[in-house]
Amino acid sequence: MDNGDIDKVFSILEEEVSAFRVPIVGRVAAEKDSFKVLISTMLSLRTKDKVTEEATTRLFSIAPGPEEMSCLDIHTIEDAIYPVGFYKTKARNIKRVCSIILERYNGRVPENMEDLLELPGVGRKTANLVLTLGFNTMGICVDTHVMRITNRWGYVSTKNAFETEMKLRKVLPKKYWKRINDLLVAYGQNLCTPISPFCSKCRLRPYCDRVGVKSSR
C-alpha cells in the first residue's frame, strides 16, 4: 500500500467503522474535557475497552475533575479502577498527575507534548491522544492497533511504536493524523485482529499486503 491508495483506504475505514462501537476514549472526548481524555487514556493502557469503560465510569462518578480526584486516597482510586491492567501503579500515577496539574498548571491539563511527557505514567501514545482528542491539535497516536495494521498493510515497516509514529509523520497525509487512531483501534478490535484477522470480510484486502498474516478467517 502507498499514498496512491490512502484516500480510498480511509474512505472505506470511515464507512466500516461507523458500524462499530466507538472506543471509550473517543466517547469521553465528545465531552470536550481534556482531563477526562487524559485519565481515560491512562486507564486504557494494556486494558480491554469494556474494562476501561467501566473503570472510567466508576472513577468519574466520584471524582470528575483533578481537584476532587487528588483528594481521594490511593485505595479508593484502586477500588474504582480495578481490574484495569496495573491498577495499583495507575492509581498512584493518577493521584500524582492530579497533584501536578493543580500545582503547576492551575488545574488545567498542559497543551504541549513536552509537559505532558513529564507527567507520571504518560508516554507518547497518551500524550498524542490528549493533544488530538483533548485539544484538537496535530498529532499521531500510535498504539498496538495502529502499529500492527499499518505494518500489515505494508504502508510502513517498523519495529516499535516510536519508529511507527516517526515514519507516519513523514508519509501519512496530515489530514489523517488525528483520525488514524480512532479508525484503526475500532477496525483492529473488530476485523483486523492480531491473530487470524477477518480478511474474507475486509474491504481493504485489495490494498493490503497482508505482511505477517499466516492465517485468516
mmCIF file of the C-alpha atoms, coordinates in Angstrom:
data_MODEL
# 
_entry.id   MODEL 
# 
loop_
_atom_site.group_PDB 
_atom_site.id 
_atom_site.type_symbol 
_atom_site.label_atom_id 
_atom_site.label_alt_id 
_atom_site.label_comp_id 
_atom_site.label_asym_id 
_atom_site.label_entity_id 
_atom_site.label_seq_id 
_atom_site.pdbx_PDB_ins_code 
_atom_site.Cartn_x 
_atom_site.Cartn_y 
_atom_site.Cartn_z 
_atom_site.occupancy 
_atom_site.B_iso_or_equiv 
_atom_site.pdbx_formal_charge 
_atom_site.auth_seq_id 
_atom_site.auth_comp_id 
_atom_site.auth_asym_id 
_atom_site.auth_atom_id 
_atom_site.pdbx_PDB_model_num 
ATOM 1   C CA . MET A 1 1   ? 0.000   0.000   0.000  1.00 0.00 ? 1   MET A CA 1 
ATOM 2   C CA . ASP A 1 2   ? 1.171   3.512   -0.743 1.00 0.00 ? 2   ASP A CA 1 
ATOM 3   C CA . ASN A 1 3   ? -0.299  7.011   -0.823 1.00 0.00 ? 3   ASN A CA 1 
ATOM 4   C CA . GLY A 1 4   ? -1.890  6.292   -4.163 1.00 0.00 ? 4   GLY A CA 1 
ATOM 5   C CA . ASP A 1 5   ? -4.382  4.168   -2.235 1.00 0.00 ? 5   ASP A CA 1 
ATOM 6   C CA . ILE A 1 6   ? -4.567  6.014   1.051  1.00 0.00 ? 6   ILE A CA 1 
ATOM 7   C CA . ASP A 1 7   ? -7.567  8.260   0.286  1.00 0.00 ? 7   ASP A CA 1 
ATOM 8   C CA . LYS A 1 8   ? -9.650  5.262   -0.760 1.00 0.00 ? 8   LYS A CA 1 
ATOM 9   C CA . VAL A 1 9   ? -8.473  3.271   2.258  1.00 0.00 ? 9   VAL A CA 1 
ATOM 10  C CA . PHE A 1 10  ? -9.511  5.985   4.705  1.00 0.00 ? 10  PHE A CA 1 
ATOM 11  C CA . SER A 1 11  ? -12.840 6.437   2.936  1.00 0.00 ? 11  SER A CA 1 
ATOM 12  C CA . ILE A 1 12  ? -13.548 2.714   3.387  1.00 0.00 ? 12  ILE A CA 1 
ATOM 13  C CA . LEU A 1 13  ? -12.393 2.842   7.004  1.00 0.00 ? 13  LEU A CA 1 
ATOM 14  C CA . GLU A 1 14  ? -14.786 5.686   7.786  1.00 0.00 ? 14  GLU A CA 1 
ATOM 15  C CA . GLU A 1 15  ? -17.684 3.714   6.308  1.00 0.00 ? 15  GLU A CA 1 
ATOM 16  C CA . GLU A 1 16  ? -16.793 0.448   8.037  1.00 0.00 ? 16  GLU A CA 1 
ATOM 17  C CA . VAL A 1 17  ? -16.007 1.903   11.450 1.00 0.00 ? 17  VAL A CA 1 
ATOM 18  C CA . SER A 1 18  ? -19.305 3.810   11.545 1.00 0.00 ? 18  SER A CA 1 
ATOM 19  C CA . ALA A 1 19  ? -20.984 0.469   12.249 1.00 0.00 ? 19  ALA A CA 1 
ATOM 20  C CA . PHE A 1 20  ? -18.738 -0.295  15.241 1.00 0.00 ? 20  PHE A CA 1 
ATOM 21  C CA . ARG A 1 21  ? -18.977 0.946   18.798 1.00 0.00 ? 21  ARG A CA 1 
ATOM 22  C CA . VAL A 1 22  ? -16.717 3.944   19.389 1.00 0.00 ? 22  VAL A CA 1 
ATOM 23  C CA . PRO A 1 23  ? -13.914 3.109   21.868 1.00 0.00 ? 23  PRO A CA 1 
ATOM 24  C CA . ILE A 1 24  ? -14.411 4.624   25.313 1.00 0.00 ? 24  ILE A CA 1 
ATOM 25  C CA . VAL A 1 25  ? -11.694 7.275   24.990 1.00 0.00 ? 25  VAL A CA 1 
ATOM 26  C CA . GLY A 1 26  ? -13.359 8.570   21.818 1.00 0.00 ? 26  GLY A CA 1 
ATOM 27  C CA . ARG A 1 27  ? -16.696 8.797   23.606 1.00 0.00 ? 27  ARG A CA 1 
ATOM 28  C CA . VAL A 1 28  ? -15.098 10.592  26.558 1.00 0.00 ? 28  VAL A CA 1 
ATOM 29  C CA . ALA A 1 29  ? -13.537 13.050  24.105 1.00 0.00 ? 29  ALA A CA 1 
ATOM 30  C CA . ALA A 1 30  ? -17.006 14.082  22.969 1.00 0.00 ? 30  ALA A CA 1 
ATOM 31  C CA . GLU A 1 31  ? -17.344 15.864  26.340 1.00 0.00 ? 31  GLU A CA 1 
ATOM 32  C CA . LYS A 1 32  ? -14.522 18.244  25.315 1.00 0.00 ? 32  LYS A CA 1 
ATOM 33  C CA . ASP A 1 33  ? -12.769 17.692  28.634 1.00 0.00 ? 33  ASP A CA 1 
ATOM 34  C CA . SER A 1 34  ? -9.007  17.208  28.220 1.00 0.00 ? 34  SER A CA 1 
ATOM 35  C CA . PHE A 1 35  ? -8.627  15.976  31.807 1.00 0.00 ? 35  PHE A CA 1 
ATOM 36  C CA . LYS A 1 36  ? -11.082 13.145  31.258 1.00 0.00 ? 36  LYS A CA 1 
ATOM 37  C CA . VAL A 1 37  ? -9.346  12.247  27.983 1.00 0.00 ? 37  VAL A CA 1 
ATOM 38  C CA . LEU A 1 38  ? -6.025  12.081  29.858 1.00 0.00 ? 38  LEU A CA 1 
ATOM 39  C CA . ILE A 1 39  ? -7.311  9.898   32.690 1.00 0.00 ? 39  ILE A CA 1 
ATOM 40  C CA . SER A 1 40  ? -9.342  7.546   30.482 1.00 0.00 ? 40  SER A CA 1 
ATOM 41  C CA . THR A 1 41  ? -6.334  7.082   28.203 1.00 0.00 ? 41  THR A CA 1 
ATOM 42  C CA . MET A 1 42  ? -4.102  6.268   31.173 1.00 0.00 ? 42  MET A CA 1 
ATOM 43  C CA . LEU A 1 43  ? -6.644  3.674   32.276 1.00 0.00 ? 43  LEU A CA 1 
ATOM 44  C CA . SER A 1 44  ? -6.884  2.180   28.791 1.00 0.00 ? 44  SER A CA 1 
ATOM 45  C CA . LEU A 1 45  ? -3.237  1.135   28.545 1.00 0.00 ? 45  LEU A CA 1 
ATOM 46  C CA . ARG A 1 46  ? -2.994  -2.676  28.319 1.00 0.00 ? 46  ARG A CA 1 
ATOM 47  C CA . THR A 1 47  ? -6.676  -2.981  29.182 1.00 0.00 ? 47  THR A CA 1 
ATOM 48  C CA . LYS A 1 48  ? -9.689  -4.140  27.175 1.00 0.00 ? 48  LYS A CA 1 
ATOM 49  C CA . ASP A 1 49  ? -12.077 -1.395  26.169 1.00 0.00 ? 49  ASP A CA 1 
ATOM 50  C CA . LYS A 1 50  ? -15.042 -2.750  28.156 1.00 0.00 ? 50  LYS A CA 1 
ATOM 51  C CA . VAL A 1 51  ? -12.971 -2.837  31.351 1.00 0.00 ? 51  VAL A CA 1 
ATOM 52  C CA . THR A 1 52  ? -11.677 0.672   30.667 1.00 0.00 ? 52  THR A CA 1 
ATOM 53  C CA . GLU A 1 53  ? -15.211 1.960   30.134 1.00 0.00 ? 53  GLU A CA 1 
ATOM 54  C CA . GLU A 1 54  ? -16.462 0.521   33.428 1.00 0.00 ? 54  GLU A CA 1 
ATOM 55  C CA . ALA A 1 55  ? -13.446 1.801   35.380 1.00 0.00 ? 55  ALA A CA 1 
ATOM 56  C CA . THR A 1 56  ? -13.682 5.249   33.806 1.00 0.00 ? 56  THR A CA 1 
ATOM 57  C CA . THR A 1 57  ? -17.370 5.499   34.647 1.00 0.00 ? 57  THR A CA 1 
ATOM 58  C CA . ARG A 1 58  ? -16.801 4.498   38.274 1.00 0.00 ? 58  ARG A CA 1 
ATOM 59  C CA . LEU A 1 59  ? -13.884 6.867   38.798 1.00 0.00 ? 59  LEU A CA 1 
ATOM 60  C CA . PHE A 1 60  ? -15.503 9.917   37.203 1.00 0.00 ? 60  PHE A CA 1 
ATOM 61  C CA . SER A 1 61  ? -18.718 9.301   39.151 1.00 0.00 ? 61  SER A CA 1 
ATOM 62  C CA . ILE A 1 62  ? -16.872 10.000  42.401 1.00 0.00 ? 62  ILE A CA 1 
ATOM 63  C CA . ALA A 1 63  ? -14.267 12.460  41.121 1.00 0.00 ? 63  ALA A CA 1 
ATOM 64  C CA . PRO A 1 64  ? -14.985 14.288  37.843 1.00 0.00 ? 64  PRO A CA 1 
ATOM 65  C CA . GLY A 1 65  ? -12.004 16.657  37.955 1.00 0.00 ? 65  GLY A CA 1 
ATOM 66  C CA . PRO A 1 66  ? -8.401  16.905  39.187 1.00 0.00 ? 66  PRO A CA 1 
ATOM 67  C CA . GLU A 1 67  ? -9.284  18.674  42.431 1.00 0.00 ? 67  GLU A CA 1 
ATOM 68  C CA . GLU A 1 68  ? -11.777 16.018  43.515 1.00 0.00 ? 68  GLU A CA 1 
ATOM 69  C CA . MET A 1 69  ? -9.531  13.184  42.310 1.00 0.00 ? 69  MET A CA 1 
ATOM 70  C CA . SER A 1 70  ? -6.478  14.489  44.127 1.00 0.00 ? 70  SER A CA 1 
ATOM 71  C CA . CYS A 1 71  ? -8.450  14.304  47.389 1.00 0.00 ? 71  CYS A CA 1 
ATOM 72  C CA . LEU A 1 72  ? -9.124  10.580  47.006 1.00 0.00 ? 72  LEU A CA 1 
ATOM 73  C CA . ASP A 1 73  ? -6.837  8.163   48.804 1.00 0.00 ? 73  ASP A CA 1 
ATOM 74  C CA . ILE A 1 74  ? -4.943  5.586   46.755 1.00 0.00 ? 74  ILE A CA 1 
ATOM 75  C CA . HIS A 1 75  ? -7.120  2.668   47.881 1.00 0.00 ? 75  HIS A CA 1 
ATOM 76  C CA . THR A 1 76  ? -10.297 4.452   46.774 1.00 0.00 ? 76  THR A CA 1 
ATOM 77  C CA . ILE A 1 77  ? -8.814  5.025   43.316 1.00 0.00 ? 77  ILE A CA 1 
ATOM 78  C CA . GLU A 1 78  ? -7.636  1.405   43.182 1.00 0.00 ? 78  GLU A CA 1 
ATOM 79  C CA . ASP A 1 79  ? -11.102 0.130   44.064 1.00 0.00 ? 79  ASP A CA 1 
ATOM 80  C CA . ALA A 1 80  ? -12.707 2.371   41.450 1.00 0.00 ? 80  ALA A CA 1 
ATOM 81  C CA . ILE A 1 81  ? -10.445 1.340   38.575 1.00 0.00 ? 81  ILE A CA 1 
ATOM 82  C CA . TYR A 1 82  ? -9.933  -2.360  39.338 1.00 0.00 ? 82  TYR A CA 1 
ATOM 83  C CA . PRO A 1 83  ? -9.464  -4.613  37.293 1.00 0.00 ? 83  PRO A CA 1 
ATOM 84  C CA . VAL A 1 84  ? -7.677  -2.447  34.704 1.00 0.00 ? 84  VAL A CA 1 
ATOM 85  C CA . GLY A 1 85  ? -4.164  -3.632  33.957 1.00 0.00 ? 85  GLY A CA 1 
ATOM 86  C CA . PHE A 1 86  ? -1.540  -2.498  36.506 1.00 0.00 ? 86  PHE A CA 1 
ATOM 87  C CA . TYR A 1 87  ? -4.280  -0.811  38.510 1.00 0.00 ? 87  TYR A CA 1 
ATOM 88  C CA . LYS A 1 88  ? -2.100  -0.171  41.559 1.00 0.00 ? 88  LYS A CA 1 
ATOM 89  C CA . THR A 1 89  ? 0.540   1.641   39.500 1.00 0.00 ? 89  THR A CA 1 
ATOM 90  C CA . LYS A 1 90  ? -2.132  3.551   37.585 1.00 0.00 ? 90  LYS A CA 1 
ATOM 91  C CA . ALA A 1 91  ? -3.831  4.633   40.812 1.00 0.00 ? 91  ALA A CA 1 
ATOM 92  C CA . ARG A 1 92  ? -0.569  6.098   42.126 1.00 0.00 ? 92  ARG A CA 1 
ATOM 93  C CA . ASN A 1 93  ? 0.151   7.820   38.814 1.00 0.00 ? 93  ASN A CA 1 
ATOM 94  C CA . ILE A 1 94  ? -3.357  9.259   38.563 1.00 0.00 ? 94  ILE A CA 1 
ATOM 95  C CA . LYS A 1 95  ? -3.137  10.791  42.038 1.00 0.00 ? 95  LYS A CA 1 
ATOM 96  C CA . ARG A 1 96  ? 0.308   12.270  41.264 1.00 0.00 ? 96  ARG A CA 1 
ATOM 97  C CA . VAL A 1 97  ? -0.874  13.603  37.893 1.00 0.00 ? 97  VAL A CA 1 
ATOM 98  C CA . CYS A 1 98  ? -3.794  15.379  39.551 1.00 0.00 ? 98  CYS A CA 1 
ATOM 99  C CA . SER A 1 99  ? -1.492  16.995  42.116 1.00 0.00 ? 99  SER A CA 1 
ATOM 100 C CA . ILE A 1 100 ? 0.916   18.165  39.408 1.00 0.00 ? 100 ILE A CA 1 
ATOM 101 C CA . ILE A 1 101 ? -1.892  19.593  37.278 1.00 0.00 ? 101 ILE A CA 1 
ATOM 102 C CA . LEU A 1 102 ? -3.188  21.541  40.255 1.00 0.00 ? 102 LEU A CA 1 
ATOM 103 C CA . GLU A 1 103 ? 0.222   22.738  41.481 1.00 0.00 ? 103 GLU A CA 1 
ATOM 104 C CA . ARG A 1 104 ? 1.966   23.545  38.178 1.00 0.00 ? 104 ARG A CA 1 
ATOM 105 C CA . TYR A 1 105 ? -0.812  24.194  35.698 1.00 0.00 ? 105 TYR A CA 1 
ATOM 106 C CA . ASN A 1 106 ? -3.609  25.817  37.718 1.00 0.00 ? 106 ASN A CA 1 
ATOM 107 C CA . GLY A 1 107 ? -5.833  22.780  37.369 1.00 0.00 ? 107 GLY A CA 1 
ATOM 108 C CA . ARG A 1 108 ? -5.554  22.567  33.573 1.00 0.00 ? 108 ARG A CA 1 
ATOM 109 C CA . VAL A 1 109 ? -4.002  19.775  31.538 1.00 0.00 ? 109 VAL A CA 1 
ATOM 110 C CA . PRO A 1 110 ? -0.887  21.048  29.715 1.00 0.00 ? 110 PRO A CA 1 
ATOM 111 C CA . GLU A 1 111 ? -1.326  21.517  25.974 1.00 0.00 ? 111 GLU A CA 1 
ATOM 112 C CA . ASN A 1 112 ? 2.109   20.539  24.694 1.00 0.00 ? 112 ASN A CA 1 
ATOM 113 C CA . MET A 1 113 ? 3.987   17.270  24.228 1.00 0.00 ? 113 MET A CA 1 
ATOM 114 C CA . GLU A 1 114 ? 6.952   18.167  26.436 1.00 0.00 ? 114 GLU A CA 1 
ATOM 115 C CA . ASP A 1 115 ? 4.888   18.953  29.529 1.00 0.00 ? 115 ASP A CA 1 
ATOM 116 C CA . LEU A 1 116 ? 2.568   16.003  29.002 1.00 0.00 ? 116 LEU A CA 1 
ATOM 117 C CA . LEU A 1 117 ? 5.511   13.595  28.824 1.00 0.00 ? 117 LEU A CA 1 
ATOM 118 C CA . GLU A 1 118 ? 6.723   14.823  32.215 1.00 0.00 ? 118 GLU A CA 1 
ATOM 119 C CA . LEU A 1 119 ? 3.529   13.563  33.854 1.00 0.00 ? 119 LEU A CA 1 
ATOM 120 C CA . PRO A 1 120 ? 3.944   10.167  35.556 1.00 0.00 ? 120 PRO A CA 1 
ATOM 121 C CA . GLY A 1 121 ? 2.532   7.299   33.523 1.00 0.00 ? 121 GLY A CA 1 
ATOM 122 C CA . VAL A 1 122 ? 2.216   9.391   30.354 1.00 0.00 ? 122 VAL A CA 1 
ATOM 123 C CA . GLY A 1 123 ? 4.052   8.263   27.207 1.00 0.00 ? 123 GLY A CA 1 
ATOM 124 C CA . ARG A 1 124 ? 3.815   9.417   23.616 1.00 0.00 ? 124 ARG A CA 1 
ATOM 125 C CA . LYS A 1 125 ? 0.658   7.394   22.923 1.00 0.00 ? 125 LYS A CA 1 
ATOM 126 C CA . THR A 1 126 ? -1.225  9.051   25.772 1.00 0.00 ? 126 THR A CA 1 
ATOM 127 C CA . ALA A 1 127 ? 0.221   12.487  25.054 1.00 0.00 ? 127 ALA A CA 1 
ATOM 128 C CA . ASN A 1 128 ? -0.704  12.337  21.369 1.00 0.00 ? 128 ASN A CA 1 
ATOM 129 C CA . LEU A 1 129 ? -4.237  11.223  22.192 1.00 0.00 ? 129 LEU A CA 1 
ATOM 130 C CA . VAL A 1 130 ? -4.666  14.083  24.649 1.00 0.00 ? 130 VAL A CA 1 
ATOM 131 C CA . LEU A 1 131 ? -3.399  16.536  22.046 1.00 0.00 ? 131 LEU A CA 1 
ATOM 132 C CA . THR A 1 132 ? -5.610  15.236  19.233 1.00 0.00 ? 132 THR A CA 1 
ATOM 133 C CA . LEU A 1 133 ? -8.782  14.398  21.157 1.00 0.00 ? 133 LEU A CA 1 
ATOM 134 C CA . GLY A 1 134 ? -8.470  16.728  24.125 1.00 0.00 ? 134 GLY A CA 1 
ATOM 135 C CA . PHE A 1 135 ? -7.195  19.852  22.348 1.00 0.00 ? 135 PHE A CA 1 
ATOM 136 C CA . ASN A 1 136 ? -7.869  19.148  18.660 1.00 0.00 ? 136 ASN A CA 1 
ATOM 137 C CA . THR A 1 137 ? -4.229  19.793  17.764 1.00 0.00 ? 137 THR A CA 1 
ATOM 138 C CA . MET A 1 138 ? -1.948  17.841  15.452 1.00 0.00 ? 138 MET A CA 1 
ATOM 139 C CA . GLY A 1 139 ? -0.521  14.501  16.483 1.00 0.00 ? 139 GLY A CA 1 
ATOM 140 C CA . ILE A 1 140 ? -0.396  10.837  15.554 1.00 0.00 ? 140 ILE A CA 1 
ATOM 141 C CA . CYS A 1 141 ? -1.337  8.438   18.317 1.00 0.00 ? 141 CYS A CA 1 
ATOM 142 C CA . VAL A 1 142 ? 0.277   5.054   17.723 1.00 0.00 ? 142 VAL A CA 1 
ATOM 143 C CA . ASP A 1 143 ? -0.979  2.131   19.771 1.00 0.00 ? 143 ASP A CA 1 
ATOM 144 C CA . THR A 1 144 ? -0.737  -1.595  19.103 1.00 0.00 ? 144 THR A CA 1 
ATOM 145 C CA . HIS A 1 145 ? -3.548  -1.476  16.517 1.00 0.00 ? 145 HIS A CA 1 
ATOM 146 C CA . VAL A 1 146 ? -2.047  1.400   14.522 1.00 0.00 ? 146 VAL A CA 1 
ATOM 147 C CA . MET A 1 147 ? 1.383   -0.211  14.523 1.00 0.00 ? 147 MET A CA 1 
ATOM 148 C CA . ARG A 1 148 ? 0.106   -3.680  13.607 1.00 0.00 ? 148 ARG A CA 1 
ATOM 149 C CA . ILE A 1 149 ? -2.281  -2.616  10.848 1.00 0.00 ? 149 ILE A CA 1 
ATOM 150 C CA . THR A 1 150 ? -0.046  -0.069  9.107  1.00 0.00 ? 150 THR A CA 1 
ATOM 151 C CA . ASN A 1 151 ? 2.742   -2.671  9.050  1.00 0.00 ? 151 ASN A CA 1 
ATOM 152 C CA . ARG A 1 152 ? 0.304   -5.347  7.885  1.00 0.00 ? 152 ARG A CA 1 
ATOM 153 C CA . TRP A 1 153 ? -0.756  -3.073  5.041  1.00 0.00 ? 153 TRP A CA 1 
ATOM 154 C CA . GLY A 1 154 ? 2.877   -2.660  4.027  1.00 0.00 ? 154 GLY A CA 1 
ATOM 155 C CA . TYR A 1 155 ? 2.431   1.102   4.397  1.00 0.00 ? 155 TYR A CA 1 
ATOM 156 C CA . VAL A 1 156 ? 5.311   1.224   6.909  1.00 0.00 ? 156 VAL A CA 1 
ATOM 157 C CA . SER A 1 157 ? 7.936   -1.269  8.033  1.00 0.00 ? 157 SER A CA 1 
ATOM 158 C CA . THR A 1 158 ? 8.728   -0.540  11.672 1.00 0.00 ? 158 THR A CA 1 
ATOM 159 C CA . LYS A 1 159 ? 9.624   -2.352  14.876 1.00 0.00 ? 159 LYS A CA 1 
ATOM 160 C CA . ASN A 1 160 ? 8.136   -0.208  17.662 1.00 0.00 ? 160 ASN A CA 1 
ATOM 161 C CA . ALA A 1 161 ? 5.577   2.495   18.352 1.00 0.00 ? 161 ALA A CA 1 
ATOM 162 C CA . PHE A 1 162 ? 8.030   5.406   18.301 1.00 0.00 ? 162 PHE A CA 1 
ATOM 163 C CA . GLU A 1 163 ? 9.502   4.342   14.973 1.00 0.00 ? 163 GLU A CA 1 
ATOM 164 C CA . THR A 1 164 ? 5.975   3.896   13.602 1.00 0.00 ? 164 THR A CA 1 
ATOM 165 C CA . GLU A 1 165 ? 4.924   7.390   14.702 1.00 0.00 ? 165 GLU A CA 1 
ATOM 166 C CA . MET A 1 166 ? 8.014   8.992   13.188 1.00 0.00 ? 166 MET A CA 1 
ATOM 167 C CA . LYS A 1 167 ? 7.544   7.153   9.895  1.00 0.00 ? 167 LYS A CA 1 
ATOM 168 C CA . LEU A 1 168 ? 3.847   8.028   9.718  1.00 0.00 ? 168 LEU A CA 1 
ATOM 169 C CA . ARG A 1 169 ? 4.689   11.669  10.338 1.00 0.00 ? 169 ARG A CA 1 
ATOM 170 C CA . LYS A 1 170 ? 6.780   11.515  7.153  1.00 0.00 ? 170 LYS A CA 1 
ATOM 171 C CA . VAL A 1 171 ? 4.417   9.592   4.862  1.00 0.00 ? 171 VAL A CA 1 
ATOM 172 C CA . LEU A 1 172 ? 0.839   9.943   6.108  1.00 0.00 ? 172 LEU A CA 1 
ATOM 173 C CA . PRO A 1 173 ? -1.061  12.993  4.781  1.00 0.00 ? 173 PRO A CA 1 
ATOM 174 C CA . LYS A 1 174 ? -1.711  15.385  7.679  1.00 0.00 ? 174 LYS A CA 1 
ATOM 175 C CA . LYS A 1 175 ? -5.463  15.327  7.090  1.00 0.00 ? 175 LYS A CA 1 
ATOM 176 C CA . TYR A 1 176 ? -5.475  11.777  8.512  1.00 0.00 ? 176 TYR A CA 1 
ATOM 177 C CA . TRP A 1 177 ? -3.205  12.293  11.510 1.00 0.00 ? 177 TRP A CA 1 
ATOM 178 C CA . LYS A 1 178 ? -5.969  12.935  14.040 1.00 0.00 ? 178 LYS A CA 1 
ATOM 179 C CA . ARG A 1 179 ? -8.276  10.187  12.753 1.00 0.00 ? 179 ARG A CA 1 
ATOM 180 C CA . ILE A 1 180 ? -5.917  7.269   12.259 1.00 0.00 ? 180 ILE A CA 1 
ATOM 181 C CA . ASN A 1 181 ? -6.006  6.087   15.859 1.00 0.00 ? 181 ASN A CA 1 
ATOM 182 C CA . ASP A 1 182 ? -9.792  6.197   16.248 1.00 0.00 ? 182 ASP A CA 1 
ATOM 183 C CA . LEU A 1 183 ? -10.268 4.355   12.957 1.00 0.00 ? 183 LEU A CA 1 
ATOM 184 C CA . LEU A 1 184 ? -7.639  1.669   13.392 1.00 0.00 ? 184 LEU A CA 1 
ATOM 185 C CA . VAL A 1 185 ? -8.445  0.942   17.033 1.00 0.00 ? 185 VAL A CA 1 
ATOM 186 C CA . ALA A 1 186 ? -12.046 0.190   16.106 1.00 0.00 ? 186 ALA A CA 1 
ATOM 187 C CA . TYR A 1 187 ? -11.008 -1.696  12.963 1.00 0.00 ? 187 TYR A CA 1 
ATOM 188 C CA . GLY A 1 188 ? -8.372  -3.664  14.862 1.00 0.00 ? 188 GLY A CA 1 
ATOM 189 C CA . GLN A 1 189 ? -10.769 -4.632  17.616 1.00 0.00 ? 189 GLN A CA 1 
ATOM 190 C CA . ASN A 1 190 ? -13.434 -5.855  15.220 1.00 0.00 ? 190 ASN A CA 1 
ATOM 191 C CA . LEU A 1 191 ? -11.891 -7.022  11.916 1.00 0.00 ? 191 LEU A CA 1 
ATOM 192 C CA . CYS A 1 192 ? -8.137  -6.655  11.586 1.00 0.00 ? 192 CYS A CA 1 
ATOM 193 C CA . THR A 1 193 ? -7.447  -8.604  14.768 1.00 0.00 ? 193 THR A CA 1 
ATOM 194 C CA . PRO A 1 194 ? -3.937  -9.549  15.938 1.00 0.00 ? 194 PRO A CA 1 
ATOM 195 C CA . ILE A 1 195 ? -4.439  -13.271 15.326 1.00 0.00 ? 195 ILE A CA 1 
ATOM 196 C CA . SER A 1 196 ? -6.405  -14.691 12.420 1.00 0.00 ? 196 SER A CA 1 
ATOM 197 C CA . PRO A 1 197 ? -7.887  -11.428 11.082 1.00 0.00 ? 197 PRO A CA 1 
ATOM 198 C CA . PHE A 1 198 ? -11.167 -11.476 9.150  1.00 0.00 ? 198 PHE A CA 1 
ATOM 199 C CA . CYS A 1 199 ? -9.558  -10.952 5.732  1.00 0.00 ? 199 CYS A CA 1 
ATOM 200 C CA . SER A 1 200 ? -12.516 -12.554 3.931  1.00 0.00 ? 200 SER A CA 1 
ATOM 201 C CA . LYS A 1 201 ? -14.762 -9.746  5.250  1.00 0.00 ? 201 LYS A CA 1 
ATOM 202 C CA . CYS A 1 202 ? -12.267 -6.920  4.815  1.00 0.00 ? 202 CYS A CA 1 
ATOM 203 C CA . ARG A 1 203 ? -12.954 -4.353  2.101  1.00 0.00 ? 203 ARG A CA 1 
ATOM 204 C CA . LEU A 1 204 ? -9.330  -3.234  2.385  1.00 0.00 ? 204 LEU A CA 1 
ATOM 205 C CA . ARG A 1 205 ? -7.942  -6.563  1.225  1.00 0.00 ? 205 ARG A CA 1 
ATOM 206 C CA . PRO A 1 206 ? -7.239  -5.342  -2.361 1.00 0.00 ? 206 PRO A CA 1 
ATOM 207 C CA . TYR A 1 207 ? -4.969  -2.637  -0.921 1.00 0.00 ? 207 TYR A CA 1 
ATOM 208 C CA . CYS A 1 208 ? -3.347  -4.697  1.856  1.00 0.00 ? 208 CYS A CA 1 
ATOM 209 C CA . ASP A 1 209 ? -0.033  -6.565  1.503  1.00 0.00 ? 209 ASP A CA 1 
ATOM 210 C CA . ARG A 1 210 ? -1.033  -8.797  4.451  1.00 0.00 ? 210 ARG A CA 1 
ATOM 211 C CA . VAL A 1 211 ? 2.504   -8.669  5.832  1.00 0.00 ? 211 VAL A CA 1 
ATOM 212 C CA . GLY A 1 212 ? 2.975   -11.292 8.547  1.00 0.00 ? 212 GLY A CA 1 
ATOM 213 C CA . VAL A 1 213 ? -0.522  -12.776 8.177  1.00 0.00 ? 213 VAL A CA 1 
ATOM 214 C CA . LYS A 1 214 ? -0.105  -16.543 8.433  1.00 0.00 ? 214 LYS A CA 1 
ATOM 215 C CA . SER A 1 215 ? -3.770  -17.459 8.873  1.00 0.00 ? 215 SER A CA 1 
ATOM 216 C CA . SER A 1 216 ? -7.013  -15.577 8.472  1.00 0.00 ? 216 SER A CA 1 
ATOM 217 C CA . ARG A 1 217 ? -10.743 -16.053 8.547  1.00 0.00 ? 217 ARG A CA 1 
# 
